[in-house]
Structure formats: structure tokens, C-alpha cells
Amino acid sequence: MSNSIKMRRDDWIYQLSIKENSKDILYYLENKAVVFTEKYLADRGQCCGNKCRHCPYIPKHQKGNNKLNETL
């Protein structure tokens, strides 16, 4: 395995461990893109409708929706 591939894999594992081990993380980087966490999106107060990966609203991805998933 080349060093560049190993570094990318290690970065992904590191970012995943940060995301899962802290409720205070607001975003993480993945392949040079910013990915917002459920906490950040919930703190915004309503859904933006941009199909965020960690959308905490029910139903998901509906702009203006402010009903949070009960598990948060």
C-alpha cells in the first residue's frame, strides 16, 4: 500500500473516531469537503433542504422543517 493511500485511510479512520467520540464536534473533513454533524445541523434550528448526510430532522431534507429526531 502506498503512503498516500495509507494516509487517506488513516485520516478517514481518525475523523470517524472523532465524530463518534464527541457530541461537541460540529463538523469534520472528508476528502477535502466539510461534513456537518447532527449537533451543528440541530443547532441551526431548521432544515436547509440541501440533503445533508447527518440531517437530524424528520422528515429529512425538507427545507424549513424544524422537528428534530427524538433520539437527539
PyMOL Python script that loads the backbone (N, CA, C, O; Angstrom):
from pymol import cmd

cmd.read_pdbstr("""\
ATOM      1  N   MET A   1       0.852  -1.177   0.000  1.00  0.00           N
ATOM      2  CA  MET A   1       0.000   0.000   0.000  1.00  0.00           C
ATOM      3  C   MET A   1       0.892   1.233   0.000  1.00  0.00           C
ATOM      4  O   MET A   1       1.832   1.323   0.790  1.00  0.00           O
ATOM      5  N   SER A   2       0.601   2.182  -0.882  1.00  0.00           N
ATOM      6  CA  SER A   2       1.428   3.390  -0.942  1.00  0.00           C
ATOM      7  C   SER A   2       1.139   4.299   0.250  1.00  0.00           C
ATOM      8  O   SER A   2       0.089   4.200   0.886  1.00  0.00           O
ATOM      9  N   ASN A   3       2.088   5.181   0.536  1.00  0.00           N
ATOM     10  CA  ASN A   3       1.928   6.086   1.669  1.00  0.00           C
ATOM     11  C   ASN A   3       0.730   7.008   1.512  1.00  0.00           C
ATOM     12  O   ASN A   3       0.039   7.279   2.494  1.00  0.00           O
ATOM     13  N   SER A   4       0.465   7.500   0.302  1.00  0.00           N
ATOM     14  CA  SER A   4      -0.658   8.422   0.115  1.00  0.00           C
ATOM     15  C   SER A   4      -1.994   7.737   0.374  1.00  0.00           C
ATOM     16  O   SER A   4      -2.891   8.341   0.961  1.00  0.00           O
ATOM     17  N   ILE A   5      -2.138   6.495  -0.050  1.00  0.00           N
ATOM     18  CA  ILE A   5      -3.367   5.753   0.216  1.00  0.00           C
ATOM     19  C   ILE A   5      -3.497   5.473   1.705  1.00  0.00           C
ATOM     20  O   ILE A   5      -4.584   5.622   2.264  1.00  0.00           O
ATOM     21  N   LYS A   6      -2.418   5.073   2.355  1.00  0.00           N
ATOM     22  CA  LYS A   6      -2.450   4.793   3.783  1.00  0.00           C
ATOM     23  C   LYS A   6      -2.808   6.045   4.567  1.00  0.00           C
ATOM     24  O   LYS A   6      -3.577   5.974   5.525  1.00  0.00           O
ATOM     25  N   MET A   7      -2.257   7.199   4.171  1.00  0.00           N
ATOM     26  CA  MET A   7      -2.564   8.439   4.878  1.00  0.00           C
ATOM     27  C   MET A   7      -4.041   8.789   4.731  1.00  0.00           C
ATOM     28  O   MET A   7      -4.669   9.197   5.709  1.00  0.00           O
ATOM     29  N   ARG A   8      -4.606   8.643   3.553  1.00  0.00           N
ATOM     30  CA  ARG A   8      -6.024   8.946   3.367  1.00  0.00           C
ATOM     31  C   ARG A   8      -6.893   8.017   4.207  1.00  0.00           C
ATOM     32  O   ARG A   8      -7.869   8.458   4.815  1.00  0.00           O
ATOM     33  N   ARG A   9      -6.545   6.745   4.243  1.00  0.00           N
ATOM     34  CA  ARG A   9      -7.298   5.777   5.044  1.00  0.00           C
ATOM     35  C   ARG A   9      -7.188   6.119   6.517  1.00  0.00           C
ATOM     36  O   ARG A   9      -8.185   6.063   7.237  1.00  0.00           O
ATOM     37  N   ASP A  10      -6.002   6.469   6.981  1.00  0.00           N
ATOM     38  CA  ASP A  10      -5.802   6.823   8.373  1.00  0.00           C
ATOM     39  C   ASP A  10      -6.555   8.099   8.735  1.00  0.00           C
ATOM     40  O   ASP A  10      -7.121   8.200   9.823  1.00  0.00           O
ATOM     41  N   ASP A  11      -6.562   9.077   7.819  1.00  0.00           N
ATOM     42  CA  ASP A  11      -7.326  10.303   8.060  1.00  0.00           C
ATOM     43  C   ASP A  11      -8.800   9.992   8.228  1.00  0.00           C
ATOM     44  O   ASP A  11      -9.449  10.531   9.124  1.00  0.00           O
ATOM     45  N   TRP A  12      -9.334   9.130   7.380  1.00  0.00           N
ATOM     46  CA  TRP A  12     -10.739   8.768   7.451  1.00  0.00           C
ATOM     47  C   TRP A  12     -11.061   8.093   8.777  1.00  0.00           C
ATOM     48  O   TRP A  12     -12.075   8.405   9.402  1.00  0.00           O
ATOM     49  N   ILE A  13     -10.205   7.171   9.211  1.00  0.00           N
ATOM     50  CA  ILE A  13     -10.414   6.486  10.490  1.00  0.00           C
ATOM     51  C   ILE A  13     -10.348   7.479  11.644  1.00  0.00           C
ATOM     52  O   ILE A  13     -11.157   7.413  12.570  1.00  0.00           O
ATOM     53  N   TYR A  14      -9.390   8.395  11.591  1.00  0.00           N
ATOM     54  CA  TYR A  14      -9.252   9.413  12.632  1.00  0.00           C
ATOM     55  C   TYR A  14     -10.496  10.302  12.688  1.00  0.00           C
ATOM     56  O   TYR A  14     -11.028  10.554  13.769  1.00  0.00           O
ATOM     57  N   GLN A  15     -10.955  10.770  11.548  1.00  0.00           N
ATOM     58  CA  GLN A  15     -12.131  11.633  11.524  1.00  0.00           C
ATOM     59  C   GLN A  15     -13.360  10.886  12.026  1.00  0.00           C
ATOM     60  O   GLN A  15     -14.180  11.458  12.745  1.00  0.00           O
ATOM     61  N   LEU A  16     -13.494   9.638  11.662  1.00  0.00           N
ATOM     62  CA  LEU A  16     -14.623   8.841  12.120  1.00  0.00           C
ATOM     63  C   LEU A  16     -14.591   8.681  13.632  1.00  0.00           C
ATOM     64  O   LEU A  16     -15.634   8.773  14.279  1.00  0.00           O
ATOM     65  N   SER A  17     -13.412   8.442  14.213  1.00  0.00           N
ATOM     66  CA  SER A  17     -13.321   8.270  15.661  1.00  0.00           C
ATOM     67  C   SER A  17     -13.642   9.564  16.381  1.00  0.00           C
ATOM     68  O   SER A  17     -14.263   9.536  17.443  1.00  0.00           O
ATOM     69  N   ILE A  18     -13.229  10.708  15.824  1.00  0.00           N
ATOM     70  CA  ILE A  18     -13.568  11.996  16.434  1.00  0.00           C
ATOM     71  C   ILE A  18     -15.084  12.182  16.417  1.00  0.00           C
ATOM     72  O   ILE A  18     -15.680  12.558  17.426  1.00  0.00           O
ATOM     73  N   LYS A  19     -15.692  11.921  15.285  1.00  0.00           N
ATOM     74  CA  LYS A  19     -17.128  12.123  15.125  1.00  0.00           C
ATOM     75  C   LYS A  19     -17.917  11.274  16.117  1.00  0.00           C
ATOM     76  O   LYS A  19     -18.881  11.754  16.713  1.00  0.00           O
ATOM     77  N   GLU A  20     -17.520  10.034  16.296  1.00  0.00           N
ATOM     78  CA  GLU A  20     -18.281   9.131  17.143  1.00  0.00           C
ATOM     79  C   GLU A  20     -17.972   9.290  18.627  1.00  0.00           C
ATOM     80  O   GLU A  20     -18.766   8.854  19.461  1.00  0.00           O
ATOM     81  N   ASN A  21     -16.844   9.901  18.981  1.00  0.00           N
ATOM     82  CA  ASN A  21     -16.457  10.001  20.378  1.00  0.00           C
ATOM     83  C   ASN A  21     -16.774  11.339  21.020  1.00  0.00           C
ATOM     84  O   ASN A  21     -16.496  11.525  22.205  1.00  0.00           O
ATOM     85  N   SER A  22     -17.340  12.265  20.288  1.00  0.00           N
ATOM     86  CA  SER A  22     -17.617  13.567  20.868  1.00  0.00           C
ATOM     87  C   SER A  22     -18.908  14.142  20.316  1.00  0.00           C
ATOM     88  O   SER A  22     -19.090  14.221  19.101  1.00  0.00           O
ATOM     89  N   LYS A  23     -19.791  14.537  21.195  1.00  0.00           N
ATOM     90  CA  LYS A  23     -21.047  15.163  20.789  1.00  0.00           C
ATOM     91  C   LYS A  23     -20.849  16.647  20.505  1.00  0.00           C
ATOM     92  O   LYS A  23     -21.759  17.303  19.997  1.00  0.00           O
ATOM     93  N   ASP A  24     -19.657  17.193  20.830  1.00  0.00           N
ATOM     94  CA  ASP A  24     -19.407  18.613  20.657  1.00  0.00           C
ATOM     95  C   ASP A  24     -18.799  18.963  19.306  1.00  0.00           C
ATOM     96  O   ASP A  24     -18.674  20.145  18.987  1.00  0.00           O
ATOM     97  N   ILE A  25     -18.419  17.984  18.510  1.00  0.00           N
ATOM     98  CA  ILE A  25     -17.828  18.256  17.202  1.00  0.00           C
ATOM     99  C   ILE A  25     -18.930  18.773  16.276  1.00  0.00           C
ATOM    100  O   ILE A  25     -19.995  18.167  16.166  1.00  0.00           O
ATOM    101  N   LEU A  26     -18.664  19.886  15.622  1.00  0.00           N
ATOM    102  CA  LEU A  26     -19.660  20.490  14.743  1.00  0.00           C
ATOM    103  C   LEU A  26     -19.489  20.089  13.288  1.00  0.00           C
ATOM    104  O   LEU A  26     -20.453  20.100  12.523  1.00  0.00           O
ATOM    105  N   TYR A  27     -18.272  19.735  12.902  1.00  0.00           N
ATOM    106  CA  TYR A  27     -18.014  19.308  11.531  1.00  0.00           C
ATOM    107  C   TYR A  27     -16.722  18.509  11.492  1.00  0.00           C
ATOM    108  O   TYR A  27     -15.934  18.539  12.437  1.00  0.00           O
ATOM    109  N   TYR A  28     -16.513  17.799  10.399  1.00  0.00           N
ATOM    110  CA  TYR A  28     -15.252  17.103  10.163  1.00  0.00           C
ATOM    111  C   TYR A  28     -14.956  17.169   8.669  1.00  0.00           C
ATOM    112  O   TYR A  28     -15.837  17.449   7.856  1.00  0.00           O
ATOM    113  N   LEU A  29     -13.718  16.909   8.331  1.00  0.00           N
ATOM    114  CA  LEU A  29     -13.298  16.956   6.932  1.00  0.00           C
ATOM    115  C   LEU A  29     -13.271  15.552   6.348  1.00  0.00           C
ATOM    116  O   LEU A  29     -12.816  14.603   6.987  1.00  0.00           O
ATOM    117  N   GLU A  30     -13.761  15.440   5.134  1.00  0.00           N
ATOM    118  CA  GLU A  30     -13.742  14.158   4.440  1.00  0.00           C
ATOM    119  C   GLU A  30     -13.470  14.443   2.971  1.00  0.00           C
ATOM    120  O   GLU A  30     -14.280  15.075   2.292  1.00  0.00           O
ATOM    121  N   ASN A  31     -12.334  13.978   2.486  1.00  0.00           N
ATOM    122  CA  ASN A  31     -11.943  14.209   1.090  1.00  0.00           C
ATOM    123  C   ASN A  31     -12.028  15.688   0.714  1.00  0.00           C
ATOM    124  O   ASN A  31     -12.582  16.042  -0.326  1.00  0.00           O
ATOM    125  N   LYS A  32     -11.485  16.524   1.551  1.00  0.00           N
ATOM    126  CA  LYS A  32     -11.429  17.984   1.347  1.00  0.00           C
ATOM    127  C   LYS A  32     -12.796  18.653   1.370  1.00  0.00           C
ATOM    128  O   LYS A  32     -12.928  19.798   0.939  1.00  0.00           O
ATOM    129  N   ALA A  33     -13.796  17.970   1.856  1.00  0.00           N
ATOM    130  CA  ALA A  33     -15.133  18.553   1.984  1.00  0.00           C
ATOM    131  C   ALA A  33     -15.489  18.649   3.467  1.00  0.00           C
ATOM    132  O   ALA A  33     -15.096  17.794   4.260  1.00  0.00           O
ATOM    133  N   VAL A  34     -16.220  19.675   3.833  1.00  0.00           N
ATOM    134  CA  VAL A  34     -16.690  19.833   5.207  1.00  0.00           C
ATOM    135  C   VAL A  34     -18.006  19.082   5.339  1.00  0.00           C
ATOM    136  O   VAL A  34     -18.918  19.266   4.532  1.00  0.00           O
ATOM    137  N   VAL A  35     -18.104  18.226   6.370  1.00  0.00           N
ATOM    138  CA  VAL A  35     -19.328  17.475   6.639  1.00  0.00           C
ATOM    139  C   VAL A  35     -19.832  17.918   8.008  1.00  0.00           C
ATOM    140  O   VAL A  35     -19.151  17.725   9.015  1.00  0.00           O
ATOM    141  N   PHE A  36     -21.022  18.511   8.048  1.00  0.00           N
ATOM    142  CA  PHE A  36     -21.589  18.982   9.307  1.00  0.00           C
ATOM    143  C   PHE A  36     -22.196  17.825  10.087  1.00  0.00           C
ATOM    144  O   PHE A  36     -22.767  16.906   9.500  1.00  0.00           O
ATOM    145  N   THR A  37     -22.071  17.872  11.420  1.00  0.00           N
ATOM    146  CA  THR A  37     -22.614  16.826  12.282  1.00  0.00           C
ATOM    147  C   THR A  37     -24.071  17.127  12.629  1.00  0.00           C
ATOM    148  O   THR A  37     -24.570  18.219  12.359  1.00  0.00           O
ATOM    149  N   GLU A  38     -24.741  16.150  13.227  1.00  0.00           N
ATOM    150  CA  GLU A  38     -26.126  16.328  13.658  1.00  0.00           C
ATOM    151  C   GLU A  38     -26.243  17.489  14.637  1.00  0.00           C
ATOM    152  O   GLU A  38     -27.206  18.255  14.586  1.00  0.00           O
ATOM    153  N   LYS A  39     -25.263  17.620  15.530  1.00  0.00           N
ATOM    154  CA  LYS A  39     -25.304  18.698  16.518  1.00  0.00           C
ATOM    155  C   LYS A  39     -25.315  20.056  15.825  1.00  0.00           C
ATOM    156  O   LYS A  39     -26.137  20.911  16.156  1.00  0.00           O
ATOM    157  N   TYR A  40     -24.423  20.262  14.878  1.00  0.00           N
ATOM    158  CA  TYR A  40     -24.367  21.535  14.165  1.00  0.00           C
ATOM    159  C   TYR A  40     -25.702  21.810  13.468  1.00  0.00           C
ATOM    160  O   TYR A  40     -26.259  22.902  13.582  1.00  0.00           O
ATOM    161  N   LEU A  41     -26.204  20.810  12.750  1.00  0.00           N
ATOM    162  CA  LEU A  41     -27.434  20.995  11.994  1.00  0.00           C
ATOM    163  C   LEU A  41     -28.631  21.225  12.909  1.00  0.00           C
ATOM    164  O   LEU A  41     -29.512  22.018  12.577  1.00  0.00           O
ATOM    165  N   ALA A  42     -28.678  20.549  14.051  1.00  0.00           N
ATOM    166  CA  ALA A  42     -29.767  20.753  15.011  1.00  0.00           C
ATOM    167  C   ALA A  42     -29.696  22.148  15.622  1.00  0.00           C
ATOM    168  O   ALA A  42     -30.725  22.788  15.839  1.00  0.00           O
ATOM    169  N   ASP A  43     -28.485  22.617  15.899  1.00  0.00           N
ATOM    170  CA  ASP A  43     -28.306  23.956  16.475  1.00  0.00           C
ATOM    171  C   ASP A  43     -28.757  25.049  15.515  1.00  0.00           C
ATOM    172  O   ASP A  43     -29.088  26.149  15.955  1.00  0.00           O
ATOM    173  N   ARG A  44     -28.777  24.775  14.221  1.00  0.00           N
ATOM    174  CA  ARG A  44     -29.239  25.769  13.233  1.00  0.00           C
ATOM    175  C   ARG A  44     -30.712  26.074  13.404  1.00  0.00           C
ATOM    176  O   ARG A  44     -31.150  27.188  13.118  1.00  0.00           O
ATOM    177  N   GLY A  45     -31.488  25.098  13.870  1.00  0.00           N
ATOM    178  CA  GLY A  45     -32.897  25.341  14.153  1.00  0.00           C
ATOM    179  C   GLY A  45     -33.877  24.883  13.094  1.00  0.00           C
ATOM    180  O   GLY A  45     -35.060  24.715  13.388  1.00  0.00           O
ATOM    181  N   GLN A  46     -33.422  24.677  11.879  1.00  0.00           N
ATOM    182  CA  GLN A  46     -34.306  24.161  10.841  1.00  0.00           C
ATOM    183  C   GLN A  46     -33.499  23.542   9.708  1.00  0.00           C
ATOM    184  O   GLN A  46     -32.314  23.828   9.544  1.00  0.00           O
ATOM    185  N   CYS A  47     -34.147  22.704   8.944  1.00  0.00           N
ATOM    186  CA  CYS A  47     -33.502  22.026   7.821  1.00  0.00           C
ATOM    187  C   CYS A  47     -33.248  23.003   6.680  1.00  0.00           C
ATOM    188  O   CYS A  47     -34.083  23.858   6.386  1.00  0.00           O
ATOM    189  N   CYS A  48     -32.091  22.872   6.042  1.00  0.00           N
ATOM    190  CA  CYS A  48     -31.740  23.744   4.913  1.00  0.00           C
ATOM    191  C   CYS A  48     -32.189  23.156   3.581  1.00  0.00           C
ATOM    192  O   CYS A  48     -32.204  23.859   2.571  1.00  0.00           O
ATOM    193  N   GLY A  49     -32.555  21.873   3.565  1.00  0.00           N
ATOM    194  CA  GLY A  49     -33.017  21.242   2.335  1.00  0.00           C
ATOM    195  C   GLY A  49     -31.911  20.840   1.379  1.00  0.00           C
ATOM    196  O   GLY A  49     -32.191  20.529   0.222  1.00  0.00           O
ATOM    197  N   ASN A  50     -30.637  20.836   1.835  1.00  0.00           N
ATOM    198  CA  ASN A  50     -29.517  20.516   0.961  1.00  0.00           C
ATOM    199  C   ASN A  50     -29.071  19.058   1.027  1.00  0.00           C
ATOM    200  O   ASN A  50     -27.964  18.739   0.593  1.00  0.00           O
ATOM    201  N   LYS A  51     -29.894  18.180   1.552  1.00  0.00           N
ATOM    202  CA  LYS A  51     -29.623  16.745   1.640  1.00  0.00           C
ATOM    203  C   LYS A  51     -28.342  16.437   2.418  1.00  0.00           C
ATOM    204  O   LYS A  51     -27.517  15.631   1.988  1.00  0.00           O
ATOM    205  N   CYS A  52     -28.193  17.094   3.568  1.00  0.00           N
ATOM    206  CA  CYS A  52     -27.027  16.879   4.425  1.00  0.00           C
ATOM    207  C   CYS A  52     -26.974  15.425   4.883  1.00  0.00           C
ATOM    208  O   CYS A  52     -28.006  14.812   5.155  1.00  0.00           O
ATOM    209  N   ARG A  53     -25.776  14.887   4.964  1.00  0.00           N
ATOM    210  CA  ARG A  53     -25.576  13.488   5.335  1.00  0.00           C
ATOM    211  C   ARG A  53     -26.140  13.168   6.722  1.00  0.00           C
ATOM    212  O   ARG A  53     -26.712  12.098   6.929  1.00  0.00           O
ATOM    213  N   HIS A  54     -25.978  14.094   7.670  1.00  0.00           N
ATOM    214  CA  HIS A  54     -26.396  13.836   9.051  1.00  0.00           C
ATOM    215  C   HIS A  54     -27.625  14.641   9.439  1.00  0.00           C
ATOM    216  O   HIS A  54     -27.737  15.090  10.580  1.00  0.00           O
ATOM    217  N   CYS A  55     -28.538  14.826   8.513  1.00  0.00           N
ATOM    218  CA  CYS A  55     -29.746  15.625   8.762  1.00  0.00           C
ATOM    219  C   CYS A  55     -30.514  15.055   9.961  1.00  0.00           C
ATOM    220  O   CYS A  55     -30.912  13.890   9.935  1.00  0.00           O
ATOM    221  N   PRO A  56     -30.729  15.871  11.024  1.00  0.00           N
ATOM    222  CA  PRO A  56     -31.392  15.376  12.226  1.00  0.00           C
ATOM    223  C   PRO A  56     -32.899  15.605  12.237  1.00  0.00           C
ATOM    224  O   PRO A  56     -33.547  15.337  13.249  1.00  0.00           O
ATOM    225  N   TYR A  57     -33.466  16.088  11.153  1.00  0.00           N
ATOM    226  CA  TYR A  57     -34.875  16.450  11.135  1.00  0.00           C
ATOM    227  C   TYR A  57     -35.745  15.350  10.551  1.00  0.00           C
ATOM    228  O   TYR A  57     -35.290  14.526   9.758  1.00  0.00           O
ATOM    229  N   ILE A  58     -37.019  15.356  10.967  1.00  0.00           N
ATOM    230  CA  ILE A  58     -37.986  14.372  10.476  1.00  0.00           C
ATOM    231  C   ILE A  58     -39.118  15.141   9.819  1.00  0.00           C
ATOM    232  O   ILE A  58     -39.670  16.033  10.463  1.00  0.00           O
ATOM    233  N   PRO A  59     -39.496  14.859   8.591  1.00  0.00           N
ATOM    234  CA  PRO A  59     -38.782  14.042   7.618  1.00  0.00           C
ATOM    235  C   PRO A  59     -37.528  14.759   7.129  1.00  0.00           C
ATOM    236  O   PRO A  59     -37.445  15.986   7.156  1.00  0.00           O
ATOM    237  N   LYS A  60     -36.573  13.981   6.691  1.00  0.00           N
ATOM    238  CA  LYS A  60     -35.277  14.518   6.285  1.00  0.00           C
ATOM    239  C   LYS A  60     -35.371  15.331   5.004  1.00  0.00           C
ATOM    240  O   LYS A  60     -36.222  15.093   4.147  1.00  0.00           O
ATOM    241  N   HIS A  61     -34.467  16.298   4.902  1.00  0.00           N
ATOM    242  CA  HIS A  61     -34.206  17.053   3.675  1.00  0.00           C
ATOM    243  C   HIS A  61     -35.390  17.880   3.181  1.00  0.00           C
ATOM    244  O   HIS A  61     -35.548  18.073   1.976  1.00  0.00           O
ATOM    245  N   GLN A  62     -36.222  18.368   4.100  1.00  0.00           N
ATOM    246  CA  GLN A  62     -37.311  19.253   3.705  1.00  0.00           C
ATOM    247  C   GLN A  62     -37.048  20.636   4.280  1.00  0.00           C
ATOM    248  O   GLN A  62     -37.135  20.843   5.490  1.00  0.00           O
ATOM    249  N   LYS A  63     -36.728  21.574   3.408  1.00  0.00           N
ATOM    250  CA  LYS A  63     -36.344  22.921   3.815  1.00  0.00           C
ATOM    251  C   LYS A  63     -37.401  23.551   4.725  1.00  0.00           C
ATOM    252  O   LYS A  63     -38.599  23.509   4.445  1.00  0.00           O
ATOM    253  N   GLY A  64     -36.916  24.135   5.821  1.00  0.00           N
ATOM    254  CA  GLY A  64     -37.794  24.794   6.781  1.00  0.00           C
ATOM    255  C   GLY A  64     -38.324  23.890   7.876  1.00  0.00           C
ATOM    256  O   GLY A  64     -38.875  24.375   8.864  1.00  0.00           O
ATOM    257  N   ASN A  65     -38.165  22.574   7.719  1.00  0.00           N
ATOM    258  CA  ASN A  65     -38.628  21.626   8.728  1.00  0.00           C
ATOM    259  C   ASN A  65     -37.850  21.849  10.016  1.00  0.00           C
ATOM    260  O   ASN A  65     -36.629  21.998   9.972  1.00  0.00           O
ATOM    261  N   ASN A  66     -38.531  21.878  11.177  1.00  0.00           N
ATOM    262  CA  ASN A  66     -37.829  22.082  12.442  1.00  0.00           C
ATOM    263  C   ASN A  66     -38.129  21.013  13.477  1.00  0.00           C
ATOM    264  O   ASN A  66     -37.813  21.199  14.652  1.00  0.00           O
ATOM    265  N   LYS A  67     -38.728  19.903  13.081  1.00  0.00           N
ATOM    266  CA  LYS A  67     -38.987  18.798  14.006  1.00  0.00           C
ATOM    267  C   LYS A  67     -37.771  17.897  14.053  1.00  0.00           C
ATOM    268  O   LYS A  67     -37.410  17.269  13.058  1.00  0.00           O
ATOM    269  N   LEU A  68     -37.131  17.838  15.234  1.00  0.00           N
ATOM    270  CA  LEU A  68     -35.920  17.038  15.400  1.00  0.00           C
ATOM    271  C   LEU A  68     -36.233  15.572  15.655  1.00  0.00           C
ATOM    272  O   LEU A  68     -37.269  15.238  16.229  1.00  0.00           O
ATOM    273  N   ASN A  69     -35.335  14.706  15.227  1.00  0.00           N
ATOM    274  CA  ASN A  69     -35.389  13.284  15.534  1.00  0.00           C
ATOM    275  C   ASN A  69     -35.315  13.141  17.054  1.00  0.00           C
ATOM    276  O   ASN A  69     -34.462  13.767  17.682  1.00  0.00           O
ATOM    277  N   GLU A  70     -36.170  12.349  17.647  1.00  0.00           N
ATOM    278  CA  GLU A  70     -36.261  12.221  19.115  1.00  0.00           C
ATOM    279  C   GLU A  70     -35.019  11.614  19.751  1.00  0.00           C
ATOM    280  O   GLU A  70     -34.807  11.784  20.951  1.00  0.00           O
ATOM    281  N   THR A  71     -34.191  10.911  18.983  1.00  0.00           N
ATOM    282  CA  THR A  71     -33.013  10.275  19.570  1.00  0.00           C
ATOM    283  C   THR A  71     -31.908  11.278  19.876  1.00  0.00           C
ATOM    284  O   THR A  71     -30.943  10.930  20.556  1.00  0.00           O
ATOM    285  N   LEU A  72     -32.023  12.521  19.390  1.00  0.00           N
ATOM    286  CA  LEU A  72     -31.004  13.536  19.673  1.00  0.00           C
ATOM    287  C   LEU A  72     -31.304  14.064  21.013  1.00  0.00           C
ATOM    288  O   LEU A  72     -30.594  14.942  21.503  1.00  0.00           O
TER     289      LEU A  72
END
""", "prot")
cmd.dss("prot")
cmd.show_as("cartoon", "prot")
cmd.util.cbc("prot")
cmd.orient("prot")
